[in-house]
Amino acid sequence: MNKNEFVCNLNAEITKGENLLDRFERLQEYHDDLGDGMAYFGSGHRHKYNPVQKNKLANDFTLWERKVLEILKCYLGENCSIVEEEFTTSEPHYWMNFKSSGIICLNNNLTTLRSCLERIDYLEAKAEICNDSNKLPKSQKDKPYKVFISHSGEDIAFVT
């Protein structure tokens, strides 16, 4: 993927992420007096959302995160710090407060993507370094491992 394709893909994913953020912000919590039939420990409010709407949003969010991660890996390489540290993937099905956790995750990841666009020239150079460090010369890859075999009586079990 070249730089222009990467920028174009990233801009498209930022727009999709902003749409997901809007969906999270518009997600309506509902209240009922019947409870959910499950006892729980601790005090605090249990947030309830339309399960169909919540699951659809969680799935769309997860798919978006995975697609963006693949775009980043494709351009920057898997070992670059932005892929490992800055862009985070999450498990929305385990969030205690679905709406606020989704908003926080999306805001953080959208900030990371916008930051990528602002420092694209630096990242491009860094990506080359990261990708080159994975490429060993063929002569080094084909060399067998060297093993020292001890002839000491104490090492018989290990040698066997």
MOSUL-V515550 format. One record per run of one state. SS is the DSSP state (A for helix, B for strand, O for the rest). FROM is the first residue (numbers start at 0). TO is the last residue. Records with the same first field share a line. If there is no record, write none. Layout:
# MOSUL-V515550
SS = FROM-TO / FROM-TO
This chain:
# MOSUL-V515550
O = 0-1 / 26-27 / 29-47 / 49-49 / 76-79 / 86-90 / 94-96 / 118-118 / 133-136 / 141-151 / 159-159
A = 2-25 / 50-75 / 80-85 / 91-93 / 97-117 / 119-132 / 137-140 / 152-158
B = 28-28 / 48-48
